[in-house]
Amino acid sequence: MGALLYWAGQAAALVLVGLLLTAVLWESAHLVDWALTLSGGDPASYLRHHAYDYVTWLFGTDLGWTVEG
């Protein structure tokens, strides 16, 4: 029984490390994309589009919001 608990704990730790690694890689890619986009144009316009996408994702609708620019 002790060996089973040990291996279950090891598996759980590997799953946790995998999830953390995935989150770090995803966020790193997102930040690099954001930095490249902001360096290539109008930061305010990009942030408005980002906020619009977030609100649409969060609420499932754009709540009548339109993005200009």
All heavy atoms as TSV, in Angstrom:
chain	resi	resn	atom	element	x	y	z
A	1	MET	N	N	0.822	-1.203	0.000
A	1	MET	CA	C	0.000	0.000	0.000
A	1	MET	C	C	0.865	1.267	0.000
A	1	MET	O	O	0.536	2.238	-0.641
A	1	MET	CB	C	-0.919	-0.038	1.229
A	1	MET	CG	C	-1.875	1.103	1.308
A	1	MET	SD	S	-3.096	0.972	0.001
A	1	MET	CE	C	-4.279	2.117	0.550
A	2	GLY	N	N	1.995	1.187	0.730
A	2	GLY	CA	C	2.888	2.346	0.804
A	2	GLY	C	C	3.495	2.686	-0.540
A	2	GLY	O	O	3.640	3.858	-0.893
A	3	ALA	N	N	3.854	1.652	-1.300
A	3	ALA	CA	C	4.445	1.891	-2.619
A	3	ALA	C	C	3.421	2.512	-3.564
A	3	ALA	O	O	3.756	3.389	-4.368
A	3	ALA	CB	C	4.979	0.592	-3.201
A	4	LEU	N	N	2.178	2.085	-3.468
A	4	LEU	CA	C	1.124	2.638	-4.320
A	4	LEU	C	C	0.914	4.123	-4.020
A	4	LEU	O	O	0.795	4.938	-4.950
A	4	LEU	CB	C	-0.178	1.863	-4.108
A	4	LEU	CG	C	-1.374	2.340	-4.923
A	4	LEU	CD1	C	-1.098	2.164	-6.416
A	4	LEU	CD2	C	-2.627	1.596	-4.522
A	5	LEU	N	N	0.897	4.486	-2.751
A	5	LEU	CA	C	0.743	5.889	-2.378
A	5	LEU	C	C	1.941	6.717	-2.839
A	5	LEU	O	O	1.786	7.864	-3.273
A	5	LEU	CB	C	0.547	6.021	-0.865
A	5	LEU	CG	C	-0.802	5.554	-0.324
A	5	LEU	CD1	C	-0.828	5.656	1.191
A	5	LEU	CD2	C	-1.929	6.368	-0.925
A	6	TYR	N	N	3.122	6.134	-2.733
A	6	TYR	CA	C	4.328	6.831	-3.176
A	6	TYR	C	C	4.241	7.142	-4.676
A	6	TYR	O	O	4.475	8.273	-5.097
A	6	TYR	CB	C	5.563	5.979	-2.885
A	6	TYR	CG	C	6.827	6.555	-3.502
A	6	TYR	CD1	C	7.465	7.633	-2.915
A	6	TYR	CD2	C	7.347	6.027	-4.673
A	6	TYR	CE1	C	8.604	8.164	-3.468
A	6	TYR	CE2	C	8.491	6.551	-5.251
A	6	TYR	CZ	C	9.117	7.624	-4.645
A	6	TYR	OH	O	10.244	8.157	-5.211
A	7	TRP	N	N	3.909	6.127	-5.476
A	7	TRP	CA	C	3.838	6.322	-6.920
A	7	TRP	C	C	2.681	7.233	-7.311
A	7	TRP	O	O	2.784	8.007	-8.271
A	7	TRP	CB	C	3.772	4.995	-7.657
A	7	TRP	CG	C	5.092	4.277	-7.596
A	7	TRP	CD1	C	5.355	3.118	-6.939
A	7	TRP	CD2	C	6.320	4.708	-8.172
A	7	TRP	NE1	N	6.678	2.792	-7.073
A	7	TRP	CE2	C	7.300	3.758	-7.836
A	7	TRP	CE3	C	6.698	5.798	-8.942
A	7	TRP	CZ2	C	8.621	3.864	-8.232
A	7	TRP	CZ3	C	8.025	5.905	-9.349
A	7	TRP	CH2	C	8.974	4.951	-8.995
A	8	ALA	N	N	1.584	7.181	-6.585
A	8	ALA	CA	C	0.465	8.095	-6.847
A	8	ALA	C	C	0.891	9.540	-6.565
A	8	ALA	O	O	0.541	10.462	-7.305
A	8	ALA	CB	C	-0.740	7.714	-6.013
A	9	GLY	N	N	1.646	9.725	-5.500
A	9	GLY	CA	C	2.156	11.061	-5.185
A	9	GLY	C	C	3.121	11.561	-6.236
A	9	GLY	O	O	3.103	12.742	-6.613
A	10	GLN	N	N	3.973	10.657	-6.733
A	10	GLN	CA	C	4.910	11.032	-7.792
A	10	GLN	C	C	4.160	11.414	-9.069
A	10	GLN	O	O	4.512	12.392	-9.734
A	10	GLN	CB	C	5.877	9.876	-8.076
A	10	GLN	CG	C	6.814	9.565	-6.938
A	10	GLN	CD	C	7.753	10.715	-6.638
A	10	GLN	OE1	O	8.380	11.270	-7.535
A	10	GLN	NE2	N	7.829	11.085	-5.372
A	11	ALA	N	N	3.140	10.648	-9.405
A	11	ALA	CA	C	2.341	10.952	-10.599
A	11	ALA	C	C	1.624	12.289	-10.445
A	11	ALA	O	O	1.577	13.096	-11.384
A	11	ALA	CB	C	1.342	9.829	-10.860
A	12	ALA	N	N	1.070	12.537	-9.271
A	12	ALA	CA	C	0.381	13.806	-9.029
A	12	ALA	C	C	1.354	14.981	-9.136
A	12	ALA	O	O	1.024	16.030	-9.699
A	12	ALA	CB	C	-0.292	13.793	-7.660
A	13	ALA	N	N	2.568	14.791	-8.625
A	13	ALA	CA	C	3.573	15.847	-8.719
A	13	ALA	C	C	3.952	16.110	-10.173
A	13	ALA	O	O	4.109	17.274	-10.575
A	13	ALA	CB	C	4.806	15.472	-7.907
A	14	LEU	N	N	4.085	15.066	-10.974
A	14	LEU	CA	C	4.406	15.244	-12.392
A	14	LEU	C	C	3.287	15.962	-13.139
A	14	LEU	O	O	3.541	16.809	-14.000
A	14	LEU	CB	C	4.690	13.898	-13.048
A	14	LEU	CG	C	6.051	13.287	-12.732
A	14	LEU	CD1	C	6.146	11.878	-13.329
A	14	LEU	CD2	C	7.174	14.162	-13.251
A	15	VAL	N	N	2.050	15.636	-12.806
A	15	VAL	CA	C	0.916	16.320	-13.434
A	15	VAL	C	C	0.938	17.798	-13.062
A	15	VAL	O	O	0.740	18.672	-13.926
A	15	VAL	CB	C	-0.418	15.664	-13.019
A	15	VAL	CG1	C	-1.603	16.521	-13.413
A	15	VAL	CG2	C	-0.533	14.277	-13.634
A	16	LEU	N	N	1.198	18.104	-11.803
A	16	LEU	CA	C	1.259	19.499	-11.351
A	16	LEU	C	C	2.389	20.251	-12.057
A	16	LEU	O	O	2.193	21.373	-12.532
A	16	LEU	CB	C	1.441	19.561	-9.836
A	16	LEU	CG	C	1.509	20.955	-9.240
A	16	LEU	CD1	C	0.199	21.698	-9.480
A	16	LEU	CD2	C	1.818	20.878	-7.758
A	17	VAL	N	N	3.552	19.638	-12.152
A	17	VAL	CA	C	4.674	20.276	-12.851
A	17	VAL	C	C	4.333	20.491	-14.319
A	17	VAL	O	O	4.638	21.539	-14.890
A	17	VAL	CB	C	5.963	19.443	-12.682
A	17	VAL	CG1	C	7.058	19.909	-13.626
A	17	VAL	CG2	C	6.437	19.502	-11.241
A	18	GLY	N	N	3.671	19.525	-14.938
A	18	GLY	CA	C	3.257	19.673	-16.330
A	18	GLY	C	C	2.283	20.829	-16.523
A	18	GLY	O	O	2.406	21.598	-17.478
A	19	LEU	N	N	1.332	20.956	-15.616
A	19	LEU	CA	C	0.378	22.065	-15.698
A	19	LEU	C	C	1.068	23.414	-15.506
A	19	LEU	O	O	0.768	24.375	-16.225
A	19	LEU	CB	C	-0.733	21.888	-14.657
A	19	LEU	CG	C	-1.753	20.801	-14.947
A	19	LEU	CD1	C	-2.689	20.618	-13.754
A	19	LEU	CD2	C	-2.554	21.150	-16.190
A	20	LEU	N	N	1.976	23.484	-14.554
A	20	LEU	CA	C	2.704	24.734	-14.330
A	20	LEU	C	C	3.569	25.098	-15.531
A	20	LEU	O	O	3.617	26.261	-15.942
A	20	LEU	CB	C	3.554	24.629	-13.068
A	20	LEU	CG	C	2.786	24.640	-11.748
A	20	LEU	CD1	C	3.738	24.361	-10.591
A	20	LEU	CD2	C	2.072	25.963	-11.550
A	21	LEU	N	N	4.237	24.111	-16.108
A	21	LEU	CA	C	5.069	24.356	-17.289
A	21	LEU	C	C	4.217	24.836	-18.463
A	21	LEU	O	O	4.584	25.779	-19.167
A	21	LEU	CB	C	5.835	23.099	-17.672
A	21	LEU	CG	C	6.777	23.222	-18.855
A	21	LEU	CD1	C	7.868	24.243	-18.577
A	21	LEU	CD2	C	7.380	21.877	-19.186
A	22	THR	N	N	3.072	24.223	-18.647
A	22	THR	CA	C	2.159	24.642	-19.715
A	22	THR	C	C	1.705	26.079	-19.507
A	22	THR	O	O	1.683	26.882	-20.449
A	22	THR	CB	C	0.942	23.705	-19.776
A	22	THR	OG1	O	1.403	22.376	-20.014
A	22	THR	CG2	C	-0.022	24.116	-20.866
A	23	ALA	N	N	1.346	26.423	-18.267
A	23	ALA	CA	C	0.898	27.785	-17.968
A	23	ALA	C	C	2.014	28.798	-18.215
A	23	ALA	O	O	1.778	29.872	-18.790
A	23	ALA	CB	C	0.416	27.871	-16.527
A	24	VAL	N	N	3.219	28.482	-17.816
A	24	VAL	CA	C	4.346	29.396	-18.011
A	24	VAL	C	C	4.634	29.577	-19.493
A	24	VAL	O	O	4.846	30.703	-19.958
A	24	VAL	CB	C	5.588	28.888	-17.250
A	24	VAL	CG1	C	6.847	29.627	-17.685
A	24	VAL	CG2	C	5.386	29.019	-15.747
A	25	LEU	N	N	4.649	28.490	-20.253
A	25	LEU	CA	C	4.907	28.598	-21.689
A	25	LEU	C	C	3.807	29.373	-22.402
A	25	LEU	O	O	4.079	30.205	-23.275
A	25	LEU	CB	C	5.073	27.215	-22.307
A	25	LEU	CG	C	6.332	26.453	-21.890
A	25	LEU	CD1	C	6.301	25.037	-22.456
A	25	LEU	CD2	C	7.575	27.195	-22.338
A	26	TRP	N	N	2.544	29.123	-22.030
A	26	TRP	CA	C	1.435	29.844	-22.659
A	26	TRP	C	C	1.537	31.339	-22.360
A	26	TRP	O	O	1.384	32.173	-23.254
A	26	TRP	CB	C	0.098	29.304	-22.159
A	26	TRP	CG	C	-1.065	30.002	-22.782
A	26	TRP	CD1	C	-1.654	29.714	-23.963
A	26	TRP	CD2	C	-1.764	31.147	-22.258
A	26	TRP	NE1	N	-2.680	30.592	-24.209
A	26	TRP	CE2	C	-2.769	31.475	-23.181
A	26	TRP	CE3	C	-1.631	31.901	-21.102
A	26	TRP	CZ2	C	-3.624	32.541	-22.978
A	26	TRP	CZ3	C	-2.494	32.965	-20.901
A	26	TRP	CH2	C	-3.483	33.275	-21.830
A	27	GLU	N	N	1.799	31.681	-21.105
A	27	GLU	CA	C	1.876	33.093	-20.739
A	27	GLU	C	C	3.077	33.756	-21.401
A	27	GLU	O	O	2.994	34.912	-21.831
A	27	GLU	CB	C	1.952	33.253	-19.224
A	27	GLU	CG	C	1.863	34.682	-18.754
A	27	GLU	CD	C	0.575	35.384	-19.146
A	27	GLU	OE1	O	-0.462	34.724	-19.287
A	27	GLU	OE2	O	0.614	36.619	-19.307
A	28	SER	N	N	4.187	33.059	-21.498
A	28	SER	CA	C	5.369	33.613	-22.163
A	28	SER	C	C	5.067	33.908	-23.633
A	28	SER	O	O	5.422	34.982	-24.139
A	28	SER	CB	C	6.539	32.648	-22.061
A	28	SER	OG	O	6.901	32.470	-20.712
A	29	ALA	N	N	4.427	32.975	-24.306
A	29	ALA	CA	C	4.062	33.201	-25.712
A	29	ALA	C	C	3.113	34.379	-25.836
A	29	ALA	O	O	3.242	35.200	-26.759
A	29	ALA	CB	C	3.435	31.940	-26.292
A	30	HIS	N	N	2.172	34.497	-24.905
A	30	HIS	CA	C	1.215	35.606	-24.929
A	30	HIS	C	C	1.942	36.939	-24.734
A	30	HIS	O	O	1.657	37.916	-25.427
A	30	HIS	CB	C	0.178	35.387	-23.831
A	30	HIS	CG	C	-0.890	36.423	-23.787
A	30	HIS	ND1	N	-1.897	36.491	-24.712
A	30	HIS	CD2	C	-1.114	37.431	-22.912
A	30	HIS	CE1	C	-2.688	37.507	-24.415
A	30	HIS	NE2	N	-2.233	38.094	-23.330
A	31	LEU	N	N	2.883	36.995	-23.799
A	31	LEU	CA	C	3.611	38.239	-23.541
A	31	LEU	C	C	4.513	38.623	-24.712
A	31	LEU	O	O	4.620	39.807	-25.047
A	31	LEU	CB	C	4.422	38.108	-22.256
A	31	LEU	CG	C	3.601	38.078	-20.966
A	31	LEU	CD1	C	4.507	37.812	-19.772
A	31	LEU	CD2	C	2.825	39.361	-20.773
A	32	VAL	N	N	5.134	37.641	-25.347
A	32	VAL	CA	C	5.961	37.941	-26.525
A	32	VAL	C	C	5.079	38.470	-27.647
A	32	VAL	O	O	5.417	39.468	-28.299
A	32	VAL	CB	C	6.747	36.690	-26.964
A	32	VAL	CG1	C	7.350	36.878	-28.345
A	32	VAL	CG2	C	7.820	36.360	-25.940
A	33	ASP	N	N	3.934	37.849	-27.878
A	33	ASP	CA	C	2.999	38.321	-28.903
A	33	ASP	C	C	2.546	39.740	-28.599
A	33	ASP	O	O	2.490	40.589	-29.490
A	33	ASP	CB	C	1.800	37.382	-28.980
A	33	ASP	CG	C	0.752	37.874	-29.959
A	33	ASP	OD1	O	1.121	38.169	-31.119
A	33	ASP	OD2	O	-0.422	37.976	-29.567
A	34	TRP	N	N	2.240	39.996	-27.333
A	34	TRP	CA	C	1.788	41.326	-26.931
A	34	TRP	C	C	2.896	42.356	-27.164
A	34	TRP	O	O	2.657	43.434	-27.703
A	34	TRP	CB	C	1.372	41.286	-25.469
A	34	TRP	CG	C	0.600	42.476	-25.001
A	34	TRP	CD1	C	0.135	43.515	-25.732
A	34	TRP	CD2	C	0.175	42.742	-23.665
A	34	TRP	NE1	N	-0.544	44.403	-24.950
A	34	TRP	CE2	C	-0.530	43.950	-23.678
A	34	TRP	CE3	C	0.326	42.064	-22.471
A	34	TRP	CZ2	C	-1.078	44.499	-22.520
A	34	TRP	CZ3	C	-0.228	42.627	-21.320
A	34	TRP	CH2	C	-0.915	43.819	-21.351
A	35	ALA	N	N	4.112	42.040	-26.769
A	35	ALA	CA	C	5.221	42.980	-26.941
A	35	ALA	C	C	5.466	43.273	-28.418
A	35	ALA	O	O	5.695	44.426	-28.797
A	35	ALA	CB	C	6.482	42.422	-26.287
A	36	LEU	N	N	5.423	42.244	-29.249
A	36	LEU	CA	C	5.641	42.455	-30.679
A	36	LEU	C	C	4.520	43.277	-31.300
A	36	LEU	O	O	4.761	44.136	-32.149
A	36	LEU	CB	C	5.773	41.117	-31.403
A	36	LEU	CG	C	7.029	40.301	-31.061
A	36	LEU	CD1	C	6.965	38.936	-31.732
A	36	LEU	CD2	C	8.278	41.050	-31.450
A	37	THR	N	N	3.299	43.036	-30.866
A	37	THR	CA	C	2.163	43.791	-31.407
A	37	THR	C	C	2.223	45.241	-30.965
A	37	THR	O	O	1.991	46.146	-31.765
A	37	THR	CB	C	0.841	43.151	-30.967
A	37	THR	OG1	O	0.819	41.803	-31.404
A	37	THR	CG2	C	-0.351	43.883	-31.553
A	38	LEU	N	N	2.549	45.477	-29.703
A	38	LEU	CA	C	2.611	46.854	-29.214
A	38	LEU	C	C	3.749	47.631	-29.854
A	38	LEU	O	O	3.645	48.844	-30.034
A	38	LEU	CB	C	2.766	46.864	-27.684
A	38	LEU	CG	C	1.523	46.484	-26.898
A	38	LEU	CD1	C	1.832	46.458	-25.412
A	38	LEU	CD2	C	0.379	47.439	-27.172
A	39	SER	N	N	4.833	46.956	-30.205
A	39	SER	CA	C	5.960	47.662	-30.814
A	39	SER	C	C	5.693	47.997	-32.280
A	39	SER	O	O	6.388	48.824	-32.847
A	39	SER	CB	C	7.235	46.827	-30.702
A	39	SER	OG	O	7.150	45.681	-31.520
A	40	GLY	N	N	4.676	47.378	-32.874
A	40	GLY	CA	C	4.441	47.571	-34.296
A	40	GLY	C	C	3.288	48.485	-34.645
A	40	GLY	O	O	2.939	48.610	-35.804
A	41	GLY	N	N	2.679	49.126	-33.677
A	41	GLY	CA	C	1.535	49.972	-34.008
A	41	GLY	C	C	1.075	50.802	-32.820
A	41	GLY	O	O	1.860	51.132	-31.941
A	42	ASP	N	N	-0.201	51.106	-32.815
A	42	ASP	CA	C	-0.793	51.938	-31.774
A	42	ASP	C	C	-1.138	51.092	-30.553
A	42	ASP	O	O	-2.041	50.248	-30.630
A	42	ASP	CB	C	-2.051	52.611	-32.336
A	42	ASP	CG	C	-2.754	53.482	-31.323
A	42	ASP	OD1	O	-2.090	53.989	-30.408
A	42	ASP	OD2	O	-3.986	53.657	-31.459
A	43	PRO	N	N	-0.462	51.291	-29.422
A	43	PRO	CA	C	-0.747	50.473	-28.237
A	43	PRO	C	C	-2.191	50.603	-27.753
A	43	PRO	O	O	-2.799	49.620	-27.352
A	43	PRO	CB	C	0.222	51.004	-27.186
A	43	PRO	CG	C	1.300	51.683	-27.952
A	43	PRO	CD	C	0.654	52.189	-29.202
A	44	ALA	N	N	-2.757	51.786	-27.806
A	44	ALA	CA	C	-4.121	51.992	-27.328
A	44	ALA	C	C	-5.117	51.183	-28.149
A	44	ALA	O	O	-6.047	50.585	-27.606
A	44	ALA	CB	C	-4.480	53.470	-27.361
A	45	SER	N	N	-4.918	51.136	-29.453
A	45	SER	CA	C	-5.808	50.362	-30.313
A	45	SER	C	C	-5.714	48.878	-29.983
A	45	SER	O	O	-6.730	48.189	-29.879
A	45	SER	CB	C	-5.453	50.593	-31.778
A	45	SER	OG	O	-6.214	49.754	-32.602
A	46	TYR	N	N	-4.498	48.386	-29.795
A	46	TYR	CA	C	-4.332	46.974	-29.469
A	46	TYR	C	C	-4.993	46.647	-28.137
A	46	TYR	O	O	-5.660	45.627	-27.997
A	46	TYR	CB	C	-2.852	46.600	-29.428
A	46	TYR	CG	C	-2.644	45.164	-29.041
A	46	TYR	CD1	C	-2.909	44.145	-29.948
A	46	TYR	CD2	C	-2.219	44.808	-27.773
A	46	TYR	CE1	C	-2.750	42.819	-29.606
A	46	TYR	CE2	C	-2.055	43.488	-27.417
A	46	TYR	CZ	C	-2.316	42.496	-28.332
A	46	TYR	OH	O	-2.169	41.188	-27.983
A	47	LEU	N	N	-4.818	47.506	-27.143
A	47	LEU	CA	C	-5.409	47.259	-25.828
A	47	LEU	C	C	-6.934	47.303	-25.879
A	47	LEU	O	O	-7.606	46.543	-25.186
A	47	LEU	CB	C	-4.861	48.251	-24.803
A	47	LEU	CG	C	-3.374	48.064	-24.485
A	47	LEU	CD1	C	-2.903	49.182	-23.559
A	47	LEU	CD2	C	-3.109	46.715	-23.862
A	48	ARG	N	N	-7.495	48.180	-26.715
A	48	ARG	CA	C	-8.954	48.211	-26.877
A	48	ARG	C	C	-9.454	46.901	-27.466
A	48	ARG	O	O	-10.448	46.335	-27.007
A	48	ARG	CB	C	-9.375	49.380	-27.765
A	48	ARG	CG	C	-9.455	50.695	-27.053
A	48	ARG	CD	C	-10.168	51.752	-27.898
A	48	ARG	NE	N	-9.508	51.989	-29.163
A	48	ARG	CZ	C	-8.528	52.874	-29.349
A	48	ARG	NH1	N	-8.096	53.588	-28.342
A	48	ARG	NH2	N	-7.999	53.030	-30.534
A	49	HIS	N	N	-8.762	46.393	-28.477
A	49	HIS	CA	C	-9.151	45.115	-29.083
A	49	HIS	C	C	-8.995	43.967	-28.087
A	49	HIS	O	O	-9.834	43.066	-28.031
A	49	HIS	CB	C	-8.333	44.839	-30.347
A	49	HIS	CG	C	-8.786	45.628	-31.526
A	49	HIS	ND1	N	-9.875	45.263	-32.281
A	49	HIS	CD2	C	-8.329	46.772	-32.072
A	49	HIS	CE1	C	-10.061	46.137	-33.242
A	49	HIS	NE2	N	-9.132	47.072	-33.135
A	50	HIS	N	N	-7.941	44.016	-27.305
A	50	HIS	CA	C	-7.714	42.982	-26.298
A	50	HIS	C	C	-8.839	43.010	-25.255
A	50	HIS	O	O	-9.370	41.964	-24.878
A	50	HIS	CB	C	-6.357	43.203	-25.631
A	50	HIS	CG	C	-5.929	42.091	-24.752
A	50	HIS	ND1	N	-5.517	40.882	-25.238
A	50	HIS	CD2	C	-5.862	42.003	-23.410
A	50	HIS	CE1	C	-5.195	40.087	-24.227
A	50	HIS	NE2	N	-5.397	40.754	-23.106
A	51	ALA	N	N	-9.211	44.200	-24.807
A	51	ALA	CA	C	-10.300	44.328	-23.834
A	51	ALA	C	C	-11.620	43.856	-24.436
A	51	ALA	O	O	-12.413	43.181	-23.764
A	51	ALA	CB	C	-10.416	45.772	-23.369
A	52	TYR	N	N	-11.865	44.182	-25.699
A	52	TYR	CA	C	-13.081	43.747	-26.376
A	52	TYR	C	C	-13.146	42.221	-26.439
A	52	TYR	O	O	-14.168	41.616	-26.120
A	52	TYR	CB	C	-13.124	44.338	-27.785
A	52	TYR	CG	C	-14.276	43.846	-28.618
A	52	TYR	CD1	C	-15.541	44.426	-28.488
A	52	TYR	CD2	C	-14.121	42.813	-29.525
A	52	TYR	CE1	C	-16.606	43.972	-29.243
A	52	TYR	CE2	C	-15.175	42.361	-30.285
A	52	TYR	CZ	C	-16.416	42.942	-30.143
A	52	TYR	OH	O	-17.468	42.491	-30.887
A	53	ASP	N	N	-12.035	41.596	-26.822
A	53	ASP	CA	C	-11.997	40.132	-26.878
A	53	ASP	C	C	-12.238	39.522	-25.503
A	53	ASP	O	O	-12.945	38.523	-25.362
A	53	ASP	CB	C	-10.654	39.648	-27.421
A	53	ASP	CG	C	-10.480	39.950	-28.896
A	53	ASP	OD1	O	-11.504	40.173	-29.575
A	53	ASP	OD2	O	-9.325	39.956	-29.358
A	54	TYR	N	N	-11.660	40.113	-24.474
A	54	TYR	CA	C	-11.815	39.595	-23.121
A	54	TYR	C	C	-13.268	39.709	-22.657
A	54	TYR	O	O	-13.827	38.760	-22.120
A	54	TYR	CB	C	-10.890	40.337	-22.156
A	54	TYR	CG	C	-11.000	39.839	-20.747
A	54	TYR	CD1	C	-10.424	38.629	-20.379
A	54	TYR	CD2	C	-11.702	40.553	-19.782
A	54	TYR	CE1	C	-10.528	38.153	-19.080
A	54	TYR	CE2	C	-11.815	40.087	-18.490
A	54	TYR	CZ	C	-11.218	38.886	-18.147
A	54	TYR	OH	O	-11.347	38.420	-16.865
A	55	VAL	N	N	-13.878	40.865	-22.878
A	55	VAL	CA	C	-15.273	41.062	-22.459
A	55	VAL	C	C	-16.186	40.106	-23.214
A	55	VAL	O	O	-17.089	39.500	-22.625
A	55	VAL	CB	C	-15.703	42.533	-22.684
A	55	VAL	CG1	C	-17.212	42.694	-22.580
A	55	VAL	CG2	C	-15.010	43.441	-21.676
A	56	THR	N	N	-15.943	39.939	-24.510
A	56	THR	CA	C	-16.747	39.015	-25.307
A	56	THR	C	C	-16.597	37.583	-24.795
A	56	THR	O	O	-17.576	36.847	-24.675
A	56	THR	CB	C	-16.344	39.092	-26.781
A	56	THR	OG1	O	-16.480	40.444	-27.224
A	56	THR	CG2	C	-17.210	38.206	-27.642
A	57	TRP	N	N	-15.376	37.193	-24.450
A	57	TRP	CA	C	-15.139	35.847	-23.916
A	57	TRP	C	C	-15.784	35.684	-22.542
A	57	TRP	O	O	-16.444	34.679	-22.275
A	57	TRP	CB	C	-13.636	35.586	-23.822
A	57	TRP	CG	C	-13.311	34.326	-23.109
A	57	TRP	CD1	C	-13.314	33.073	-23.626
A	57	TRP	CD2	C	-12.958	34.183	-21.732
A	57	TRP	NE1	N	-12.975	32.150	-22.663
A	57	TRP	CE2	C	-12.758	32.815	-21.489
A	57	TRP	CE3	C	-12.781	35.087	-20.691
A	57	TRP	CZ2	C	-12.385	32.325	-20.239
A	57	TRP	CZ3	C	-12.417	34.604	-19.443
A	57	TRP	CH2	C	-12.224	33.241	-19.243
A	58	LEU	N	N	-15.630	36.672	-21.673
A	58	LEU	CA	C	-16.119	36.572	-20.299
A	58	LEU	C	C	-17.640	36.537	-20.234
A	58	LEU	O	O	-18.216	35.712	-19.521
A	58	LEU	CB	C	-15.590	37.741	-19.458
A	58	LEU	CG	C	-15.944	37.742	-17.981
A	58	LEU	CD1	C	-15.320	36.548	-17.279
A	58	LEU	CD2	C	-15.459	39.024	-17.330
A	59	PHE	N	N	-18.307	37.404	-20.974
A	59	PHE	CA	C	-19.762	37.516	-20.886
A	59	PHE	C	C	-20.496	36.785	-22.010
A	59	PHE	O	O	-21.719	36.686	-21.985
A	59	PHE	CB	C	-20.175	38.989	-20.878
A	59	PHE	CG	C	-19.661	39.739	-19.683
A	59	PHE	CD1	C	-18.661	40.681	-19.814
A	59	PHE	CD2	C	-20.161	39.489	-18.416
A	59	PHE	CE1	C	-18.173	41.375	-18.718
A	59	PHE	CE2	C	-19.689	40.172	-17.315
A	59	PHE	CZ	C	-18.689	41.107	-17.468
A	60	GLY	N	N	-19.775	36.320	-23.017
A	60	GLY	CA	C	-20.412	35.624	-24.119
A	60	GLY	C	C	-21.088	36.566	-25.104
A	60	GLY	O	O	-21.742	36.128	-26.039
A	61	THR	N	N	-20.948	37.842	-24.897
A	61	THR	CA	C	-21.517	38.853	-25.784
A	61	THR	C	C	-20.656	40.103	-25.691
A	61	THR	O	O	-19.920	40.282	-24.716
A	61	THR	CB	C	-22.970	39.190	-25.402
A	61	THR	OG1	O	-23.457	40.210	-26.285
A	61	THR	CG2	C	-23.092	39.677	-23.981
A	62	ASP	N	N	-20.759	40.976	-26.682
A	62	ASP	CA	C	-19.959	42.202	-26.613
A	62	ASP	C	C	-20.686	43.326	-25.880
A	62	ASP	O	O	-20.167	44.427	-25.742
A	62	ASP	CB	C	-19.536	42.660	-28.010
A	62	ASP	CG	C	-20.730	42.960	-28.903
A	62	ASP	OD1	O	-21.874	43.003	-28.422
A	62	ASP	OD2	O	-20.504	43.147	-30.115
A	63	LEU	N	N	-21.901	43.054	-25.394
A	63	LEU	CA	C	-22.699	44.012	-24.614
A	63	LEU	C	C	-22.937	45.309	-25.389
A	63	LEU	O	O	-23.060	46.382	-24.813
A	63	LEU	CB	C	-22.019	44.313	-23.270
A	63	LEU	CG	C	-21.772	43.105	-22.371
A	63	LEU	CD1	C	-20.924	43.499	-21.168
A	63	LEU	CD2	C	-23.064	42.469	-21.928
A	64	GLY	N	N	-22.988	45.209	-26.716
A	64	GLY	CA	C	-23.232	46.395	-27.548
A	64	GLY	C	C	-21.998	47.242	-27.769
A	64	GLY	O	O	-22.080	48.331	-28.345
A	65	TRP	N	N	-20.855	46.780	-27.343
A	65	TRP	CA	C	-19.603	47.518	-27.457
A	65	TRP	C	C	-19.046	47.355	-28.860
A	65	TRP	O	O	-18.979	46.269	-29.393
A	65	TRP	CB	C	-18.630	46.965	-26.433
A	65	TRP	CG	C	-17.310	47.670	-26.331
A	65	TRP	CD1	C	-16.937	48.836	-26.919
A	65	TRP	CD2	C	-16.174	47.221	-25.585
A	65	TRP	NE1	N	-15.649	49.139	-26.589
A	65	TRP	CE2	C	-15.149	48.172	-25.774
A	65	TRP	CE3	C	-15.927	46.112	-24.791
A	65	TRP	CZ2	C	-13.902	48.038	-25.176
A	65	TRP	CZ3	C	-14.678	46.003	-24.208
A	65	TRP	CH2	C	-13.689	46.965	-24.400
A	66	THR	N	N	-18.640	48.441	-29.483
A	66	THR	CA	C	-17.972	48.379	-30.774
A	66	THR	C	C	-16.564	48.947	-30.620
A	66	THR	O	O	-16.344	49.883	-29.849
A	66	THR	CB	C	-18.726	49.180	-31.855
A	66	THR	OG1	O	-18.845	50.549	-31.436
A	66	THR	CG2	C	-20.103	48.609	-32.087
A	67	VAL	N	N	-15.637	48.374	-31.342
A	67	VAL	CA	C	-14.243	48.807	-31.269
A	67	VAL	C	C	-13.923	49.582	-32.529
A	67	VAL	O	O	-14.148	49.100	-33.632
A	67	VAL	CB	C	-13.307	47.592	-31.128
A	67	VAL	CG1	C	-11.856	48.055	-31.082
A	67	VAL	CG2	C	-13.646	46.800	-29.903
A	68	GLU	N	N	-13.398	50.771	-32.334
A	68	GLU	CA	C	-12.996	51.593	-33.469
A	68	GLU	C	C	-11.488	51.740	-33.466
A	68	GLU	O	O	-10.876	51.869	-32.410
A	68	GLU	CB	C	-13.646	52.977	-33.387
A	68	GLU	CG	C	-15.157	52.938	-33.443
A	68	GLU	CD	C	-15.795	54.289	-33.211
A	68	GLU	OE1	O	-15.059	55.289	-33.178
A	68	GLU	OE2	O	-17.010	54.330	-33.062
A	69	GLY	N	N	-10.922	51.739	-34.632
A	69	GLY	CA	C	-9.481	51.993	-34.735
A	69	GLY	C	C	-8.643	50.803	-34.723
A	69	GLY	O	O	-8.628	49.776	-34.332
